[in-house]
Amino acid sequence: MTLEQARIHIGYSVAYTSPARPGPSRQVDESGVIDHVDHRWIWVEYGPNGIHKTHPDNLRLAGAMK
């Protein structure tokens, strides 16, 4: 995901995959909702775990809005 894609999709669900799992078969580790985007990070609300900065390379759009 790019920062620009994330800006367009604030409020949408995303899937987080750990960078420790290489290749296209990386499994989804966690799901969240894009809260906001700054110059470097996508800030994702991971439910009770709160809002955390997440690198764009580790996210993909999951689809529906919150």
C-alpha positions in Angstrom: 0.0 0.0 0.0 1.2 3.5 -0.7 0.7 6.5 1.6 -1.5 8.1 -1.1 -3.7 5.0 -1.3 -4.0 5.1 2.5 -5.0 8.8 2.5 -7.8 8.0 0.0 -8.9 5.1 2.2 -8.9 6.6 5.7 -11.6 4.7 7.6 -11.2 1.5 5.6 -10.2 -1.9 7.0 -6.6 -3.0 6.4 -4.8 -6.3 6.9 -1.3 -6.2 8.6 1.3 -8.8 7.7 4.6 -9.1 9.5 7.7 -8.2 7.6 9.3 -11.3 9.3 7.2 -13.5 6.9 8.8 -13.1 3.5 7.2 -13.6 0.1 3.7 -13.5 -1.3 2.4 -16.1 1.1 2.6 -13.8 4.1 -0.3 -14.5 6.4 -2.4 -11.7 7.9 -1.3 -11.1 11.5 -3.8 -8.5 12.5 -6.6 -6.3 11.1 -7.4 -2.7 11.7 -8.8 0.5 10.4 -6.8 3.4 8.9 -7.0 6.3 11.3 -4.7 8.9 9.6 -1.6 9.2 7.5 1.5 11.4 8.0 4.6 11.9 5.8 6.0 8.4 6.6 3.5 6.2 8.5 0.0 4.9 8.3 -1.7 5.1 11.7 -4.0 2.1 12.2 -6.5 1.5 14.9 -6.0 -2.1 16.0 -9.1 -2.3 18.2 -8.3 -2.7 21.9 -4.6 -2.5 21.1 -5.0 1.2 20.2 -3.6 3.2 17.3 -0.1 2.4 16.1 2.1 3.6 13.3 2.5 1.0 10.6 4.8 0.9 7.6 2.9 1.0 4.3 4.7 -2.1 3.0 3.1 -4.2 5.7 -0.5 -3.2 4.9 -3.0 -4.1 2.3 -6.6 -2.9 1.9 -9.1 -5.4 3.3 -12.1 -3.7 1.7 -15.0 -2.3 3.6 -15.3 0.9 5.6 -15.5 0.7 9.4 
